[in-house]
Amino acid sequence: EEIDQINFVKLLLLYFKAYDYKKYVPTHEIIGHLSVDRREPMKEHYFRTKIIAELRDKGVIIASKSTGDKKGYKLPANPEDLYHFVNHGNNIIIPMLARIKRCRDQIKLKTQNKLDILDKPEYEHIKRILEF
């Protein structure tokens, strides 16, 4: 995984410096490059969870865009690139939190507040966000 992560960052640096720092590199293109000399092509799920997510968890800022004709990943070159990353998260996180809240509210209503699906310690952050 670490070698894949390093190779991915090298690929983004190559695109940033040698080609066009404004260009988002499509997922299929990145996976194609990272799949060279592999027995089997890299799976998209592996790419997103073990490369992109892990690097972001380690503090590597990777801009992404999932709409329009410029879909893909890149190293951020300006504030707009950073906003694309935040917008991507916003389009996923806010609807998901709204779904969790609706589910929680329905369960609490139907159980007369006897069951709160967010009462487990691991859900404390979500609970605080929803009650904010």
N, CA, C and O atoms as a GROMACS GRO file, in nm:
protein
  528
    1GLU      N    1   0.082  -0.120   0.000
    1GLU     CA    2   0.000   0.000   0.000
    1GLU      C    3   0.086   0.126   0.000
    1GLU      O    4   0.058   0.221  -0.074
    2GLU      N    5   0.191   0.128   0.082
    2GLU     CA    6   0.276   0.247   0.088
    2GLU      C    7   0.345   0.273  -0.045
    2GLU      O    8   0.358   0.388  -0.086
    3ILE      N    9   0.388   0.169  -0.112
    3ILE     CA   10   0.451   0.186  -0.244
    3ILE      C   11   0.349   0.242  -0.342
    3ILE      O   12   0.382   0.331  -0.420
    4ASP      N   13   0.226   0.192  -0.338
    4ASP     CA   14   0.120   0.245  -0.425
    4ASP      C   15   0.093   0.392  -0.394
    4ASP      O   16   0.072   0.472  -0.485
    5GLN      N   17   0.094   0.426  -0.266
    5GLN     CA   18   0.071   0.565  -0.227
    5GLN      C   19   0.182   0.656  -0.278
    5GLN      O   20   0.156   0.765  -0.329
    6ILE      N   21   0.305   0.610  -0.263
    6ILE     CA   22   0.420   0.688  -0.311
    6ILE      C   23   0.414   0.705  -0.462
    6ILE      O   24   0.436   0.814  -0.514
    7ASN      N   25   0.385   0.596  -0.532
    7ASN     CA   26   0.376   0.604  -0.678
    7ASN      C   27   0.264   0.696  -0.722
    7ASN      O   28   0.278   0.767  -0.822
    8PHE      N   29   0.154   0.696  -0.650
    8PHE     CA   30   0.043   0.786  -0.683
    8PHE      C   31   0.084   0.932  -0.667
    8PHE      O   32   0.057   1.014  -0.755
    9VAL      N   33   0.150   0.964  -0.556
    9VAL     CA   34   0.194   1.103  -0.534
    9VAL      C   35   0.297   1.142  -0.640
    9VAL      O   36   0.294   1.255  -0.689
   10LYS      N   37   0.387   1.052  -0.675
   10LYS     CA   38   0.483   1.080  -0.782
   10LYS      C   39   0.412   1.110  -0.914
   10LYS      O   40   0.450   1.201  -0.987
   11LEU      N   41   0.308   1.032  -0.942
   11LEU     CA   42   0.231   1.052  -1.064
   11LEU      C   43   0.163   1.190  -1.064
   11LEU      O   44   0.164   1.260  -1.165
   12LEU      N   45   0.105   1.227  -0.950
   12LEU     CA   46   0.042   1.359  -0.940
   12LEU      C   47   0.146   1.471  -0.957
   12LEU      O   48   0.119   1.572  -1.021
   13LEU      N   49   0.264   1.451  -0.899
   13LEU     CA   50   0.371   1.550  -0.915
   13LEU      C   51   0.415   1.561  -1.061
   13LEU      O   52   0.440   1.671  -1.110
   14LEU      N   53   0.423   1.449  -1.128
   14LEU     CA   54   0.460   1.449  -1.270
   14LEU      C   55   0.358   1.529  -1.351
   14LEU      O   56   0.395   1.615  -1.431
   15TYR      N   57   0.231   1.500  -1.332
   15TYR     CA   58   0.126   1.572  -1.404
   15TYR      C   59   0.130   1.721  -1.370
   15TYR      O   60   0.115   1.807  -1.457
   16PHE      N   61   0.151   1.751  -1.242
   16PHE     CA   62   0.152   1.890  -1.196
   16PHE      C   63   0.266   1.969  -1.262
   16PHE      O   64   0.246   2.080  -1.309
   17LYS      N   65   0.386   1.910  -1.263
   17LYS     CA   66   0.504   1.981  -1.312
   17LYS      C   67   0.522   1.973  -1.464
   17LYS      O   68   0.555   2.073  -1.527
   18ALA      N   69   0.501   1.857  -1.520
   18ALA     CA   70   0.538   1.836  -1.660
   18ALA      C   71   0.424   1.862  -1.758
   18ALA      O   72   0.447   1.902  -1.872
   19TYR      N   73   0.302   1.841  -1.714
   19TYR     CA   74   0.190   1.854  -1.807
   19TYR      C   75   0.112   1.982  -1.782
   19TYR      O   76   0.137   2.084  -1.846
   20ASP      N   77   0.019   1.976  -1.691
   20ASP     CA   78  -0.065   2.093  -1.667
   20ASP      C   79  -0.111   2.090  -1.522
   20ASP      O   80  -0.187   2.002  -1.481
   21TYR      N   81  -0.066   2.189  -1.445
   21TYR     CA   82  -0.101   2.192  -1.303
   21TYR      C   83  -0.250   2.214  -1.281
   21TYR      O   84  -0.300   2.194  -1.170
   22LYS      N   85  -0.323   2.253  -1.386
   22LYS     CA   86  -0.468   2.275  -1.375
   22LYS      C   87  -0.547   2.148  -1.402
   22LYS      O   88  -0.666   2.141  -1.370
   23LYS      N   89  -0.484   2.047  -1.460
   23LYS     CA   90  -0.554   1.927  -1.507
   23LYS      C   91  -0.584   1.830  -1.393
   23LYS      O   92  -0.496   1.794  -1.315
   24TYR      N   93  -0.709   1.788  -1.387
   24TYR     CA   94  -0.748   1.679  -1.298
   24TYR      C   95  -0.724   1.550  -1.374
   24TYR      O   96  -0.764   1.537  -1.490
   25VAL      N   97  -0.658   1.455  -1.310
   25VAL     CA   98  -0.626   1.329  -1.377
   25VAL      C   99  -0.738   1.230  -1.346
   25VAL      O  100  -0.764   1.201  -1.230
   26PRO      N  101  -0.804   1.178  -1.450
   26PRO     CA  102  -0.915   1.085  -1.427
   26PRO      C  103  -0.871   0.959  -1.352
   26PRO      O  104  -0.759   0.912  -1.367
   27THR      N  105  -0.961   0.907  -1.271
   27THR     CA  106  -0.933   0.788  -1.191
   27THR      C  107  -0.885   0.672  -1.279
   27THR      O  108  -0.786   0.607  -1.246
   28HIS      N  109  -0.953   0.647  -1.390
   28HIS     CA  110  -0.916   0.533  -1.475
   28HIS      C  111  -0.775   0.550  -1.531
   28HIS      O  112  -0.704   0.451  -1.550
   29GLU      N  113  -0.734   0.673  -1.556
   29GLU     CA  114  -0.599   0.699  -1.608
   29GLU      C  115  -0.494   0.671  -1.499
   29GLU      O  116  -0.391   0.609  -1.526
   30ILE      N  117  -0.521   0.715  -1.379
   30ILE     CA  118  -0.430   0.691  -1.267
   30ILE      C  119  -0.418   0.541  -1.241
   30ILE      O  120  -0.308   0.488  -1.228
   31ILE      N  121  -0.532   0.474  -1.234
   31ILE     CA  122  -0.532   0.330  -1.208
   31ILE      C  123  -0.456   0.257  -1.319
   31ILE      O  124  -0.384   0.161  -1.293
   32GLY      N  125  -0.472   0.303  -1.443
   32GLY     CA  126  -0.398   0.243  -1.554
   32GLY      C  127  -0.248   0.253  -1.532
   32GLY      O  128  -0.176   0.155  -1.553
   33HIS      N  129  -0.201   0.369  -1.492
   33HIS     CA  130  -0.057   0.386  -1.466
   33HIS      C  131  -0.011   0.301  -1.348
   33HIS      O  132   0.094   0.237  -1.354
   34LEU      N  133  -0.091   0.300  -1.241
   34LEU     CA  134  -0.050   0.226  -1.122
   34LEU      C  135  -0.064   0.074  -1.140
   34LEU      O  136  -0.012  -0.003  -1.060
   35SER      N  137  -0.133   0.032  -1.244
   35SER     CA  138  -0.153  -0.111  -1.269
   35SER      C  139  -0.043  -0.172  -1.356
   35SER      O  140  -0.039  -0.293  -1.375
   36VAL      N  141   0.046  -0.089  -1.409
   36VAL     CA  142   0.154  -0.141  -1.493
   36VAL      C  143   0.239  -0.238  -1.410
   36VAL      O  144   0.272  -0.210  -1.294
   37ASP      N  145   0.272  -0.350  -1.469
   37ASP     CA  146   0.354  -0.456  -1.408
   37ASP      C  147   0.284  -0.528  -1.292
   37ASP      O  148   0.350  -0.595  -1.213
   38ARG      N  149   0.153  -0.515  -1.282
   38ARG     CA  150   0.077  -0.593  -1.183
   38ARG      C  151   0.020  -0.715  -1.252
   38ARG      O  152  -0.006  -0.715  -1.372
   39ARG      N  153  -0.001  -0.818  -1.174
   39ARG     CA  154  -0.064  -0.939  -1.230
   39ARG      C  155  -0.208  -0.911  -1.268
   39ARG      O  156  -0.256  -0.957  -1.371
   40GLU      N  157  -0.276  -0.835  -1.181
   40GLU     CA  158  -0.415  -0.797  -1.206
   40GLU      C  159  -0.426  -0.646  -1.193
   40GLU      O  160  -0.354  -0.586  -1.112
   41PRO      N  161  -0.514  -0.585  -1.270
   41PRO     CA  162  -0.531  -0.439  -1.259
   41PRO      C  163  -0.578  -0.400  -1.119
   41PRO      O  164  -0.651  -0.474  -1.053
   42MET      N  165  -0.536  -0.284  -1.075
   42MET     CA  166  -0.578  -0.232  -0.946
   42MET      C  167  -0.729  -0.208  -0.949
   42MET      O  168  -0.784  -0.160  -1.048
   43LYS      N  169  -0.794  -0.242  -0.841
   43LYS     CA  170  -0.937  -0.220  -0.829
   43LYS      C  171  -0.963  -0.076  -0.782
   43LYS      O  172  -0.887  -0.020  -0.702
   44GLU      N  173  -1.071  -0.019  -0.831
   44GLU     CA  174  -1.104   0.119  -0.796
   44GLU      C  175  -1.130   0.134  -0.646
   44GLU      O  176  -1.091   0.234  -0.587
   45HIS      N  177  -1.194   0.037  -0.585
   45HIS     CA  178  -1.219   0.043  -0.441
   45HIS      C  179  -1.088   0.049  -0.363
   45HIS      O  180  -1.075   0.129  -0.270
   46TYR      N  181  -0.991  -0.034  -0.400
   46TYR     CA  182  -0.860  -0.032  -0.337
   46TYR      C  183  -0.796   0.106  -0.354
   46TYR      O  184  -0.742   0.163  -0.259
   47PHE      N  185  -0.802   0.159  -0.475
   47PHE     CA  186  -0.744   0.290  -0.504
   47PHE      C  187  -0.803   0.398  -0.414
   47PHE      O  188  -0.730   0.478  -0.356
   48ARG      N  189  -0.935   0.398  -0.402
   48ARG     CA  190  -1.000   0.503  -0.323
   48ARG      C  191  -0.979   0.486  -0.173
   48ARG      O  192  -0.962   0.585  -0.102
   49THR      N  193  -0.980   0.362  -0.124
   49THR     CA  194  -0.971   0.341   0.021
   49THR      C  195  -0.828   0.327   0.073
   49THR      O  196  -0.797   0.375   0.182
   50LYS      N  197  -0.742   0.264  -0.003
   50LYS     CA  198  -0.606   0.238   0.045
   50LYS      C  199  -0.503   0.339  -0.003
   50LYS      O  200  -0.394   0.348   0.053
   51ILE      N  201  -0.538   0.414  -0.105
   51ILE     CA  202  -0.443   0.514  -0.155
   51ILE      C  203  -0.495   0.654  -0.122
   51ILE      O  204  -0.434   0.725  -0.041
   52ILE      N  205  -0.606   0.694  -0.183
   52ILE     CA  206  -0.659   0.830  -0.163
   52ILE      C  207  -0.692   0.855  -0.016
   52ILE      O  208  -0.642   0.949   0.044
   53ALA      N  209  -0.777   0.772   0.041
   53ALA     CA  210  -0.821   0.794   0.180
   53ALA      C  211  -0.704   0.789   0.278
   53ALA      O  212  -0.695   0.873   0.368
   54GLU      N  213  -0.615   0.692   0.261
   54GLU     CA  214  -0.502   0.679   0.353
   54GLU      C  215  -0.409   0.800   0.344
   54GLU      O  216  -0.362   0.850   0.446
   55LEU      N  217  -0.382   0.847   0.223
   55LEU     CA  218  -0.297   0.965   0.208
   55LEU      C  219  -0.362   1.088   0.271
   55LEU      O  220  -0.296   1.166   0.339
   56ARG      N  221  -0.491   1.104   0.249
   56ARG     CA  222  -0.561   1.218   0.310
   56ARG      C  223  -0.560   1.208   0.461
   56ARG      O  224  -0.546   1.308   0.530
   57ASP      N  225  -0.574   1.086   0.513
   57ASP     CA  226  -0.567   1.066   0.658
   57ASP      C  227  -0.430   1.102   0.712
   57ASP      O  228  -0.417   1.141   0.828
   58LYS      N  229  -0.328   1.089   0.629
   58LYS     CA  230  -0.191   1.122   0.669
   58LYS      C  231  -0.159   1.271   0.648
   58LYS      O  232  -0.048   1.315   0.677
   59GLY      N  233  -0.255   1.346   0.598
   59GLY     CA  234  -0.236   1.490   0.582
   59GLY      C  235  -0.197   1.535   0.443
   59GLY      O  236  -0.169   1.653   0.424
   60VAL      N  237  -0.195   1.445   0.346
   60VAL     CA  238  -0.164   1.484   0.209
   60VAL      C  239  -0.289   1.547   0.149
   60VAL      O  240  -0.396   1.486   0.147
   61ILE      N  241  -0.275   1.668   0.100
   61ILE     CA  242  -0.390   1.738   0.042
   61ILE      C  243  -0.401   1.700  -0.104
   61ILE      O  244  -0.314   1.731  -0.185
   62ILE      N  245  -0.509   1.633  -0.137
   62ILE     CA  246  -0.536   1.589  -0.274
   62ILE      C  247  -0.668   1.651  -0.316
   62ILE      O  248  -0.773   1.623  -0.258
   63ALA      N  249  -0.661   1.735  -0.417
   63ALA     CA  250  -0.783   1.796  -0.468
   63ALA      C  251  -0.856   1.694  -0.554
   63ALA      O  252  -0.794   1.612  -0.623
   64SER      N  253  -0.988   1.699  -0.549
   64SER     CA  254  -1.067   1.608  -0.631
   64SER      C  255  -1.188   1.682  -0.684
   64SER      O  256  -1.237   1.777  -0.623
   65LYS      N  257  -1.232   1.637  -0.797
   65LYS     CA  258  -1.351   1.695  -0.858
   65LYS      C  259  -1.431   1.580  -0.918
   65LYS      O  260  -1.377   1.498  -0.992
   66SER      N  261  -1.558   1.575  -0.885
   66SER     CA  262  -1.640   1.462  -0.930
   66SER      C  263  -1.753   1.504  -1.023
   66SER      O  264  -1.839   1.422  -1.056
   67THR      N  265  -1.753   1.629  -1.065
   67THR     CA  266  -1.858   1.675  -1.156
   67THR      C  267  -1.796   1.744  -1.276
   67THR      O  268  -1.681   1.786  -1.274
   68GLY      N  269  -1.874   1.756  -1.379
   68GLY     CA  270  -1.828   1.825  -1.498
   68GLY      C  271  -1.735   1.740  -1.583
   68GLY      O  272  -1.725   1.619  -1.564
   69ASP      N  273  -1.667   1.805  -1.675
   69ASP     CA  274  -1.578   1.731  -1.766
   69ASP      C  275  -1.437   1.718  -1.711
   69ASP      O  276  -1.355   1.650  -1.771
   70LYS      N  277  -1.408   1.781  -1.599
   70LYS     CA  278  -1.273   1.776  -1.542
   70LYS      C  279  -1.271   1.691  -1.416
   70LYS      O  280  -1.224   1.738  -1.312
   71LYS      N  281  -1.321   1.570  -1.422
   71LYS     CA  282  -1.325   1.481  -1.306
   71LYS      C  283  -1.187   1.422  -1.281
   71LYS      O  284  -1.110   1.401  -1.374
   72GLY      N  285  -1.156   1.397  -1.153
   72GLY     CA  286  -1.032   1.329  -1.121
   72GLY      C  287  -0.965   1.386  -0.998
   72GLY      O  288  -1.030   1.445  -0.911
   73TYR      N  289  -0.833   1.366  -0.992
   73TYR     CA  290  -0.752   1.407  -0.878
   73TYR      C  291  -0.634   1.490  -0.925
   73TYR      O  292  -0.590   1.478  -1.039
   74LYS      N  293  -0.585   1.574  -0.835
   74LYS     CA  294  -0.466   1.653  -0.865
   74LYS      C  295  -0.412   1.713  -0.736
   74LYS      O  296  -0.480   1.713  -0.633
   75LEU      N  297  -0.292   1.763  -0.743
   75LEU     CA  298  -0.240   1.840  -0.633
   75LEU      C  299  -0.299   1.981  -0.645
   75LEU      O  300  -0.304   2.036  -0.755
   76PRO      N  301  -0.343   2.038  -0.536
   76PRO     CA  302  -0.406   2.170  -0.545
   76PRO      C  303  -0.304   2.277  -0.585
   76PRO      O  304  -0.191   2.278  -0.538
   77ALA      N  305  -0.348   2.366  -0.673
   77ALA     CA  306  -0.262   2.474  -0.720
   77ALA      C  307  -0.316   2.610  -0.681
   77ALA      O  308  -0.246   2.711  -0.694
   78ASN      N  309  -0.440   2.615  -0.631
   78ASN     CA  310  -0.501   2.743  -0.597
   78ASN      C  311  -0.620   2.717  -0.505
   78ASN      O  312  -0.660   2.602  -0.486
   79PRO      N  313  -0.676   2.823  -0.448
   79PRO     CA  314  -0.791   2.804  -0.358
   79PRO      C  315  -0.909   2.734  -0.424
   79PRO      O  316  -0.980   2.658  -0.357
   80GLU      N  317  -0.932   2.756  -0.552
   80GLU     CA  318  -1.044   2.691  -0.620
   80GLU      C  319  -1.032   2.538  -0.613
   80GLU      O  320  -1.131   2.468  -0.595
   81ASP      N  321  -0.909   2.488  -0.628
   81ASP     CA  322  -0.887   2.343  -0.617
   81ASP      C  323  -0.925   2.292  -0.478
   81ASP      O  324  -0.982   2.184  -0.464
   82LEU      N  325  -0.892   2.370  -0.377
   82LEU     CA  326  -0.926   2.331  -0.240
   82LEU      C  327  -1.076   2.333  -0.220
   82LEU      O  328  -1.131   2.248  -0.150
   83TYR      N  329  -1.144   2.430  -0.280
   83TYR     CA  330  -1.289   2.437  -0.270
   83TYR      C  331  -1.355   2.318  -0.339
   83TYR      O  332  -1.460   2.270  -0.294
   84HIS      N  333  -1.296   2.270  -0.447
   84HIS     CA  334  -1.350   2.150  -0.512
   84HIS      C  335  -1.345   2.031  -0.417
   84HIS      O  336  -1.438   1.951  -0.411
   85PHE      N  337  -1.236   2.020  -0.342
   85PHE     CA  338  -1.223   1.912  -0.244
   85PHE      C  339  -1.330   1.926  -0.135
   85PHE      O  340  -1.398   1.829  -0.102
   86VAL      N  341  -1.344   2.046  -0.081
   86VAL     CA  342  -1.443   2.068   0.025
   86VAL      C  343  -1.584   2.047  -0.030
   86VAL      O  344  -1.668   1.988   0.039
   87ASN      N  345  -1.610   2.092  -0.150
   87ASN     CA  346  -1.741   2.075  -0.212
   87ASN      C  347  -1.775   1.927  -0.230
   87ASN      O  348  -1.888   1.885  -0.207
   88HIS      N  349  -1.676   1.850  -0.270
   88HIS     CA  350  -1.697   1.706  -0.286
   88HIS      C  351  -1.740   1.645  -0.152
   88HIS      O  352  -1.836   1.568  -0.146
   89GLY      N  353  -1.668   1.679  -0.046
   89GLY     CA  354  -1.705   1.630   0.087
   89GLY      C  355  -1.841   1.679   0.131
   89GLY      O  356  -1.919   1.604   0.190
   90ASN      N  357  -1.869   1.804   0.103
   90ASN     CA  358  -1.998   1.863   0.139
   90ASN      C  359  -2.114   1.790   0.071
   90ASN      O  360  -2.218   1.768   0.132
   91ASN      N  361  -2.095   1.753  -0.054
   91ASN     CA  362  -2.200   1.684  -0.128
   91ASN      C  363  -2.222   1.541  -0.079
   91ASN      O  364  -2.326   1.481  -0.107
   92ILE      N  365  -2.127   1.486  -0.006
   92ILE     CA  366  -2.141   1.351   0.048
   92ILE      C  367  -2.180   1.355   0.195
   92ILE      O  368  -2.272   1.286   0.238
   93ILE      N  369  -2.110   1.436   0.272
   93ILE     CA  370  -2.126   1.437   0.418
   93ILE      C  371  -2.262   1.491   0.461
   93ILE      O  372  -2.331   1.428   0.542
   94ILE      N  373  -2.302   1.605   0.410
   94ILE     CA  374  -2.427   1.669   0.454
   94ILE      C  375  -2.548   1.580   0.426
   94ILE      O  376  -2.631   1.560   0.515
   95PRO      N  377  -2.562   1.525   0.304
   95PRO     CA  378  -2.677   1.435   0.282
   95PRO      C  379  -2.673   1.310   0.371
   95PRO      O  380  -2.776   1.264   0.418
   96MET      N  381  -2.553   1.256   0.394
   96MET     CA  382  -2.543   1.137   0.478
   96MET      C  383  -2.582   1.169   0.622
   96MET      O  384  -2.652   1.091   0.686
   97LEU      N  385  -2.538   1.282   0.673
   97LEU     CA  386  -2.577   1.322   0.809
   97LEU      C  387  -2.728   1.344   0.818
   97LEU      O  388  -2.790   1.309   0.918
   98ALA      N  389  -2.786   1.400   0.714
   98ALA     CA  390  -2.931   1.421   0.714
   98ALA      C  391  -3.004   1.286   0.716
   98ALA      O  392  -3.106   1.272   0.784
   99ARG      N  393  -2.953   1.188   0.644
   99ARG     CA  394  -3.015   1.054   0.645
   99ARG      C  395  -3.005   0.990   0.783
   99ARG      O  396  -3.100   0.930   0.832
  100ILE      N  397  -2.887   1.003   0.845
  100ILE     CA  398  -2.869   0.947   0.980
  100ILE      C  399  -2.964   1.014   1.077
  100ILE      O  400  -3.025   0.947   1.161
  101LYS      N  401  -2.978   1.146   1.068
  101LYS     CA  402  -3.068   1.219   1.157
  101LYS      C  403  -3.213   1.173   1.138
  101LYS      O  404  -3.284   1.149   1.236
  102ARG      N  405  -3.258   1.160   1.013
  102ARG     CA  406  -3.396   1.114   0.988
  102ARG      C  407  -3.416   0.974   1.046
  102ARG      O  408  -3.518   0.947   1.109
  103CYS      N  409  -3.320   0.888   1.023
  103CYS     CA  410  -3.331   0.750   1.075
  103CYS      C  411  -3.337   0.753   1.228
  103CYS      O  412  -3.422   0.687   1.288
  104ARG      N  413  -3.246   0.829   1.290
  104ARG     CA  414  -3.244   0.838   1.436
  104ARG      C  415  -3.376   0.891   1.489
  104ARG      O  416  -3.432   0.836   1.584
  105ASP      N  417  -3.426   0.998   1.428
  105ASP     CA  418  -3.552   1.058   1.474
  105ASP      C  419  -3.668   0.959   1.462
  105ASP      O  420  -3.751   0.951   1.552
  106GLN      N  421  -3.674   0.886   1.353
  106GLN     CA  422  -3.781   0.788   1.334
  106GLN      C  423  -3.773   0.676   1.438
  106GLN      O  424  -3.874   0.635   1.495
  107ILE      N  425  -3.653   0.626   1.462
  107ILE     CA  426  -3.635   0.518   1.560
  107ILE      C  427  -3.673   0.567   1.700
  107ILE      O  428  -3.742   0.497   1.774
  108LYS      N  429  -3.626   0.685   1.735
  108LYS     CA  430  -3.660   0.740   1.867
  108LYS      C  431  -3.810   0.759   1.882
  108LYS      O  432  -3.867   0.729   1.987
  109LEU      N  433  -3.875   0.809   1.777
  109LEU     CA  434  -4.020   0.830   1.781
  109LEU      C  435  -4.094   0.697   1.797
  109LEU      O  436  -4.184   0.685   1.879
  110LYS      N  437  -4.055   0.599   1.718
  110LYS     CA  438  -4.124   0.470   1.721
  110LYS      C  439  -4.096   0.389   1.846
  110LYS      O  440  -4.173   0.299   1.881
  111THR      N  441  -3.985   0.420   1.916
  111THR     CA  442  -3.954   0.347   2.039
  111THR      C  443  -3.979   0.434   2.163
  111THR      O  444  -3.937   0.399   2.274
  112GLN      N  445  -4.046   0.546   2.143
  112GLN     CA  446  -4.074   0.640   2.251
  112GLN      C  447  -3.947   0.679   2.327
  112GLN      O  448  -3.942   0.680   2.450
  113ASN      N  449  -3.844   0.711   2.249
  113ASN     CA  450  -3.712   0.753   2.299
  113ASN      C  451  -3.638   0.645   2.378
  113ASN      O  452  -3.544   0.677   2.451
  114LYS      N  453  -3.677   0.520   2.365
  114LYS     CA  454  -3.608   0.413   2.437
  114LYS      C  455  -3.483   0.366   2.363
  114LYS      O  456  -3.393   0.307   2.423
  115LEU      N  457  -3.478   0.392   2.232
  115LEU     CA  458  -3.362   0.353   2.154
  115LEU      C  459  -3.309   0.473   2.077
  115LEU      O  460  -3.378   0.533   1.994
  116ASP      N  461  -3.184   0.506   2.107
  116ASP     CA  462  -3.114   0.609   2.031
  116ASP      C  463  -2.997   0.540   1.962
  116ASP      O  464  -2.903   0.496   2.029
  117ILE      N  465  -3.002   0.532   1.830
  117ILE     CA  466  -2.899   0.458   1.757
  117ILE      C  467  -2.762   0.524   1.764
  117ILE      O  468  -2.663   0.468   1.717
  118LEU      N  469  -2.755   0.644   1.821
  118LEU     CA  470  -2.626   0.712   1.835
  118LEU      C  471  -2.575   0.710   1.979
  118LEU      O  472  -2.486   0.788   2.013
  119ASP      N  473  -2.628   0.624   2.062
  119ASP     CA  474  -2.587   0.619   2.202
  119ASP      C  475  -2.453   0.550   2.225
  119ASP      O  476  -2.397   0.560   2.334
  120LYS      N  477  -2.402   0.481   2.128
  120LYS     CA  478  -2.273   0.414   2.145
  120LYS      C  479  -2.160   0.517   2.146
  120LYS      O  480  -2.168   0.619   2.077
  121PRO      N  481  -2.056   0.491   2.223
  121PRO     CA  482  -1.945   0.587   2.234
  121PRO      C  483  -1.881   0.622   2.099
  121PRO      O  484  -1.837   0.736   2.078
  122GLU      N  485  -1.875   0.528   2.009
  122GLU     CA  486  -1.811   0.553   1.879
  122GLU      C  487  -1.891   0.649   1.791
  122GLU      O  488  -1.841   0.697   1.689
  123TYR      N  489  -2.017   0.678   1.830
  123TYR     CA  490  -2.099   0.770   1.752
  123TYR      C  491  -2.114   0.907   1.819
  123TYR      O  492  -2.194   0.989   1.775
  124GLU      N  493  -2.037   0.932   1.923
  124GLU     CA  494  -2.048   1.056   1.999
  124GLU      C  495  -2.024   1.179   1.910
  124GLU      O  496  -2.093   1.280   1.924
  125HIS      N  497  -1.926   1.172   1.819
  125HIS     CA  498  -1.899   1.285   1.730
  125HIS      C  499  -2.019   1.315   1.640
  125HIS      O  500  -2.057   1.430   1.622
  126ILE      N  501  -2.078   1.210   1.586
  126ILE     CA  502  -2.194   1.229   1.498
  126ILE      C  503  -2.309   1.289   1.578
  126ILE      O  504  -2.377   1.381   1.533
  127LYS      N  505  -2.329   1.237   1.697
  127LYS     CA  506  -2.436   1.286   1.783
  127LYS      C  507  -2.420   1.435   1.812
  127LYS      O  508  -2.517   1.511   1.807
  128ARG      N  509  -2.297   1.477   1.844
  128ARG     CA  510  -2.272   1.618   1.873
  128ARG      C  511  -2.294   1.705   1.749
  128ARG      O  512  -2.349   1.814   1.759
  129ILE      N  513  -2.253   1.656   1.634
  129ILE     CA  514  -2.273   1.732   1.510
  129ILE      C  515  -2.421   1.752   1.483
  129ILE      O  516  -2.464   1.861   1.448
  130LEU      N  517  -2.498   1.644   1.500
  130LEU     CA  518  -2.641   1.652   1.471
  130LEU      C  519  -2.717   1.739   1.573
  130LEU      O  520  -2.821   1.796   1.541
  131GLU      N  521  -2.664   1.748   1.693
  131GLU     CA  522  -2.731   1.829   1.795
  131GLU      C  523  -2.682   1.973   1.795
  131GLU      O  524  -2.733   2.055   1.870
  132PHE      N  525  -2.583   2.003   1.711
  132PHE     CA  526  -2.524   2.137   1.706
  132PHE      C  527  -2.618   2.233   1.647
  132PHE      O  528  -2.585   2.351   1.634
   0.00000   0.00000   0.00000
